Amino acid sequence: MKIYITSEATAFAYLRSLEPSTEIELPGAYEAKPHGAVADAVSVITGEPPNAWATSMNRWEWTAGEIIAALDR
């Protein structure tokens, strides 16, 4: 199933649909785990590649809850 994330609202809705303890790694746009939709959501919210955002935060391993908290500032 393909998830279409086209706005900040749909990006946050998707991230909030994940269990807050879901482990996520942002090594690159197409390598995000558990799948690329997380990378798409981060990119839509930040306006930059997810790896660039993770690098600016000096952190690449997150939980869904931590990503939401960091992005929702």
TIRO-872640 format. One line per field, with one value per residue: residue number from 1; residue in three letters; x negated, z negated, y negated of N, C-alpha, C, CB in turn. Coordinates in steps of 0.05 Angstrom, whole numbers, plus 5000, padded with zeros to 4 digits. Glycine has a CB too. Example, Ala and Ser with C-alpha at 12.3 -4.5 7.8 and 13.67 -1.06 7.14 Angstrom:
<fibas>
zalo	1 | 2 .
romi	ALA | SER .
n.X	4736 | 4743 .
n.Z	4844 | 4858 .
n.Y	5114 | 5045 .
ca.X	4754 | 4727 .
ca.Z	4844 | 4857 .
ca.Y	5090 | 5021 .
c.X	4736 | 4742 .
c.Z	4844 | 4843 .
c.Y	5066 | 4999 .
cb.X	4774 | 4718 .
cb.Z	4819 | 4886 .
cb.Y	5089 | 5012 .
</fibas>
This chain:
<fibas>
zalo	1 | 2 | 3 | 4 | 5 | 6 | 7 | 8 | 9 | 10 | 11 | 12 | 13 | 14 | 15 | 16 | 17 | 18 | 19 | 20 | 21 | 22 | 23 | 24 | 25 | 26 | 27 | 28 | 29 | 30 | 31 | 32 | 33 | 34 | 35 | 36 | 37 | 38 | 39 | 40 | 41 | 42 | 43 | 44 | 45 | 46 | 47 | 48 | 49 | 50 | 51 | 52 | 53 | 54 | 55 | 56 | 57 | 58 | 59 | 60 | 61 | 62 | 63 | 64 | 65 | 66 | 67 | 68 | 69 | 70 | 71 | 72 | 73 .
romi	MET | LYS | ILE | TYR | ILE | THR | SER | GLU | ALA | THR | ALA | PHE | ALA | TYR | LEU | ARG | SER | LEU | GLU | PRO | SER | THR | GLU | ILE | GLU | LEU | PRO | GLY | ALA | TYR | GLU | ALA | LYS | PRO | HIS | GLY | ALA | VAL | ALA | ASP | ALA | VAL | SER | VAL | ILE | THR | GLY | GLU | PRO | PRO | ASN | ALA | TRP | ALA | THR | SER | MET | ASN | ARG | TRP | GLU | TRP | THR | ALA | GLY | GLU | ILE | ILE | ALA | ALA | LEU | ASP | ARG .
n.X	4983 | 4986 | 4970 | 4992 | 4964 | 4976 | 4979 | 4965 | 5002 | 5021 | 4974 | 4961 | 5006 | 4998 | 4949 | 4968 | 5001 | 4970 | 4945 | 4920 | 4871 | 4847 | 4789 | 4746 | 4703 | 4664 | 4627 | 4624 | 4664 | 4690 | 4681 | 4703 | 4727 | 4786 | 4805 | 4806 | 4845 | 4841 | 4795 | 4813 | 4853 | 4822 | 4792 | 4832 | 4851 | 4805 | 4783 | 4736 | 4687 | 4695 | 4648 | 4615 | 4641 | 4639 | 4583 | 4574 | 4596 | 4562 | 4572 | 4596 | 4626 | 4689 | 4751 | 4819 | 4850 | 4811 | 4793 | 4840 | 4844 | 4797 | 4806 | 4852 | 4846 .
n.Z	5000 | 5019 | 4988 | 4991 | 4980 | 4977 | 4954 | 4897 | 4857 | 4870 | 4865 | 4810 | 4790 | 4809 | 4782 | 4730 | 4730 | 4723 | 4674 | 4616 | 4597 | 4640 | 4674 | 4713 | 4766 | 4799 | 4847 | 4900 | 4956 | 4983 | 4952 | 4903 | 4843 | 4810 | 4863 | 4926 | 4922 | 4875 | 4883 | 4925 | 4898 | 4860 | 4896 | 4922 | 4879 | 4861 | 4906 | 4929 | 4948 | 4912 | 4889 | 4887 | 4850 | 4805 | 4799 | 4786 | 4736 | 4712 | 4704 | 4719 | 4707 | 4681 | 4643 | 4664 | 4633 | 4613 | 4660 | 4675 | 4632 | 4639 | 4689 | 4682 | 4661 .
n.Y	5023 | 4957 | 4897 | 4832 | 4772 | 4707 | 4658 | 4616 | 4627 | 4679 | 4706 | 4701 | 4727 | 4779 | 4793 | 4790 | 4833 | 4876 | 4922 | 4892 | 4911 | 4934 | 4952 | 4913 | 4900 | 4853 | 4854 | 4840 | 4816 | 4859 | 4902 | 4902 | 4930 | 4954 | 4954 | 4918 | 4878 | 4850 | 4820 | 4789 | 4760 | 4730 | 4700 | 4669 | 4639 | 4611 | 4589 | 4604 | 4655 | 4717 | 4739 | 4694 | 4663 | 4697 | 4698 | 4644 | 4645 | 4677 | 4731 | 4795 | 4839 | 4852 | 4851 | 4855 | 4820 | 4785 | 4761 | 4734 | 4698 | 4668 | 4644 | 4616 | 4565 .
ca.X	5000 | 4971 | 4981 | 4987 | 4961 | 4974 | 4981 | 4955 | 5023 | 5021 | 4949 | 4964 | 5027 | 4985 | 4931 | 4983 | 5015 | 4951 | 4940 | 4899 | 4846 | 4836 | 4762 | 4743 | 4676 | 4665 | 4601 | 4628 | 4692 | 4703 | 4672 | 4715 | 4741 | 4794 | 4808 | 4801 | 4866 | 4831 | 4776 | 4830 | 4866 | 4802 | 4785 | 4854 | 4853 | 4782 | 4776 | 4709 | 4685 | 4695 | 4621 | 4604 | 4654 | 4627 | 4556 | 4575 | 4604 | 4540 | 4585 | 4608 | 4643 | 4710 | 4777 | 4839 | 4857 | 4789 | 4794 | 4863 | 4838 | 4777 | 4817 | 4876 | 4837 .
ca.Z	5000 | 5021 | 4972 | 5004 | 4961 | 4994 | 4938 | 4869 | 4841 | 4875 | 4855 | 4781 | 4786 | 4813 | 4760 | 4705 | 4732 | 4714 | 4646 | 4608 | 4591 | 4664 | 4679 | 4740 | 4773 | 4822 | 4860 | 4927 | 4964 | 4991 | 4934 | 4876 | 4832 | 4822 | 4892 | 4937 | 4916 | 4853 | 4896 | 4940 | 4878 | 4850 | 4917 | 4926 | 4856 | 4858 | 4932 | 4936 | 4947 | 4884 | 4879 | 4880 | 4824 | 4784 | 4795 | 4771 | 4709 | 4703 | 4694 | 4741 | 4696 | 4666 | 4642 | 4677 | 4614 | 4612 | 4685 | 4674 | 4613 | 4651 | 4712 | 4674 | 4644 .
ca.Y	5000 | 4933 | 4875 | 4807 | 4750 | 4684 | 4633 | 4619 | 4640 | 4708 | 4717 | 4705 | 4748 | 4805 | 4798 | 4795 | 4859 | 4897 | 4926 | 4873 | 4925 | 4946 | 4944 | 4902 | 4892 | 4835 | 4852 | 4829 | 4814 | 4884 | 4923 | 4899 | 4954 | 4979 | 4951 | 4892 | 4858 | 4834 | 4801 | 4770 | 4742 | 4712 | 4682 | 4650 | 4621 | 4594 | 4577 | 4613 | 4684 | 4726 | 4742 | 4668 | 4655 | 4714 | 4689 | 4619 | 4651 | 4695 | 4755 | 4810 | 4860 | 4839 | 4864 | 4838 | 4799 | 4766 | 4745 | 4715 | 4676 | 4651 | 4630 | 4601 | 4543 .
c.X	4982 | 4985 | 4972 | 4987 | 4956 | 4975 | 4970 | 4976 | 5024 | 4996 | 4951 | 4985 | 5014 | 4966 | 4946 | 4998 | 4996 | 4950 | 4917 | 4872 | 4834 | 4809 | 4759 | 4714 | 4678 | 4637 | 4602 | 4656 | 4705 | 4695 | 4685 | 4729 | 4761 | 4800 | 4807 | 4821 | 4857 | 4812 | 4792 | 4843 | 4846 | 4795 | 4807 | 4855 | 4829 | 4774 | 4748 | 4708 | 4683 | 4667 | 4609 | 4616 | 4641 | 4598 | 4556 | 4582 | 4582 | 4551 | 4599 | 4626 | 4663 | 4732 | 4797 | 4847 | 4836 | 4788 | 4816 | 4856 | 4817 | 4788 | 4840 | 4868 | 4844 .
c.Z	5000 | 5004 | 4985 | 4983 | 4977 | 4980 | 4910 | 4852 | 4845 | 4865 | 4824 | 4775 | 4789 | 4790 | 4734 | 4706 | 4724 | 4684 | 4637 | 4604 | 4616 | 4670 | 4708 | 4743 | 4799 | 4835 | 4887 | 4935 | 4970 | 4973 | 4907 | 4868 | 4812 | 4852 | 4900 | 4931 | 4893 | 4865 | 4911 | 4920 | 4867 | 4871 | 4922 | 4904 | 4855 | 4884 | 4941 | 4936 | 4918 | 4872 | 4872 | 4854 | 4801 | 4778 | 4780 | 4742 | 4695 | 4690 | 4717 | 4732 | 4677 | 4660 | 4656 | 4658 | 4612 | 4637 | 4684 | 4655 | 4625 | 4674 | 4705 | 4655 | 4657 .
c.Y	4975 | 4911 | 4849 | 4784 | 4725 | 4657 | 4638 | 4633 | 4670 | 4721 | 4721 | 4726 | 4776 | 4812 | 4804 | 4822 | 4882 | 4899 | 4908 | 4886 | 4938 | 4935 | 4936 | 4894 | 4875 | 4832 | 4839 | 4831 | 4840 | 4907 | 4921 | 4924 | 4944 | 4977 | 4922 | 4870 | 4840 | 4812 | 4780 | 4750 | 4721 | 4691 | 4661 | 4630 | 4601 | 4579 | 4584 | 4643 | 4694 | 4730 | 4715 | 4658 | 4671 | 4705 | 4662 | 4623 | 4669 | 4720 | 4769 | 4832 | 4847 | 4859 | 4845 | 4815 | 4777 | 4749 | 4725 | 4692 | 4657 | 4633 | 4611 | 4578 | 4517 .
cb.X	5019 | 4969 | 4970 | 5008 | 4938 | 4996 | 5010 | 4949 | 5050 | 5025 | 4925 | 4972 | 5050 | 4969 | 4912 | 5003 | 5024 | 4922 | 4934 | 4907 | 4850 | 4855 | 4742 | 4762 | 4657 | 4675 | 4589 | 4609 | 4694 | 4695 | 4642 | 4734 | 4720 | 4819 | 4835 | 4799 | 4892 | 4815 | 4757 | 4852 | 4877 | 4776 | 4780 | 4881 | 4854 | 4758 | 4779 | 4688 | 4660 | 4710 | 4604 | 4611 | 4684 | 4627 | 4542 | 4596 | 4631 | 4523 | 4605 | 4586 | 4627 | 4722 | 4786 | 4865 | 4861 | 4762 | 4797 | 4888 | 4827 | 4754 | 4828 | 4897 | 4807 .
cb.Z	4976 | 5050 | 4942 | 5026 | 4940 | 5014 | 4937 | 4857 | 4849 | 4905 | 4861 | 4768 | 4805 | 4840 | 4756 | 4701 | 4761 | 4725 | 4638 | 4583 | 4570 | 4688 | 4671 | 4745 | 4777 | 4814 | 4862 | 4947 | 4987 | 5020 | 4931 | 4876 | 4819 | 4809 | 4901 | 4966 | 4909 | 4832 | 4915 | 4955 | 4855 | 4841 | 4943 | 4928 | 4830 | 4850 | 4930 | 4917 | 4962 | 4882 | 4900 | 4903 | 4825 | 4792 | 4822 | 4784 | 4708 | 4683 | 4671 | 4758 | 4682 | 4683 | 4612 | 4684 | 4586 | 4608 | 4710 | 4664 | 4587 | 4662 | 4733 | 4661 | 4640 .
cb.Y	5000 | 4923 | 4877 | 4801 | 4756 | 4685 | 4622 | 4591 | 4628 | 4714 | 4697 | 4678 | 4745 | 4805 | 4774 | 4773 | 4864 | 4890 | 4956 | 4858 | 4946 | 4940 | 4966 | 4878 | 4917 | 4807 | 4880 | 4843 | 4796 | 4890 | 4922 | 4875 | 4974 | 4988 | 4963 | 4894 | 4871 | 4851 | 4816 | 4785 | 4758 | 4727 | 4697 | 4666 | 4637 | 4611 | 4548 | 4600 | 4693 | 4752 | 4756 | 4647 | 4660 | 4744 | 4685 | 4600 | 4666 | 4680 | 4748 | 4822 | 4882 | 4815 | 4871 | 4855 | 4811 | 4780 | 4764 | 4730 | 4689 | 4668 | 4649 | 4619 | 4544 .
</fibas>
